[in-house]
Amino acid sequence: MKRNTFDFFFPLRVRYSEIDAQGVVFNAHYLTYFDTALTEYLRFLDYDYMGAVKSKGIDFHLVKSTIEYLAPVCFDDLIEIGVRAKQIGNTSITWELGIFREKSDRCLTRGEIIWVCARPGGNCSCPLPPELVDRLSGI
């Protein structure tokens, strides 16, 4: 996974509360890192996620998450979480994510998140909002 394939990076410093007894980031925190970076990416795109939930009656369901741990991420590391829309379907988005140390090209962790657009409580997919697709396609 190459750094230059990503459209957006969110910087973060690893906090003491996020590490385990071995001094590396505890595995569950990687999904929080990915979620935070995705939220910031949507903000960067000027897409109002919560506004869409309220006004359009849609939300995204996480249906798949994959994490590959390639090298340790440790306390006080300055990391950058890369985000890009790898695939945009009719009702789903596949996100590709990568964690890099600041100013480094070596990928430490890579991940994939798949969201499906749905109406809350319906458990049935619905089309992606066109304004989100437009913003993602414009990158």
HELIX and SHEET records of a PDB file:
HELIX    1   1 ARG A    3  THR A    5  5                                   3    
HELIX    2   2 TYR A   16  GLU A   18  5                                   3    
HELIX    3   3 HIS A   29  PHE A   44  1                                  16    
HELIX    4   4 TYR A   49  LYS A   56  1                                   8    
HELIX    5   5 PRO A  130  SER A  137  1                                   8    
SHEET    1   A 5 PHE A   8  ARG A  13  0                                        
SHEET    2   A 5 LEU A  78  ILE A  88 -1                                        
SHEET    3   A 5 SER A  92  ARG A 101 -1                                        
SHEET    4   A 5 CYS A 107  ALA A 118 -1                                        
SHEET    5   A 5 ASP A  59  TYR A  69 -1                                        
END                                                                             
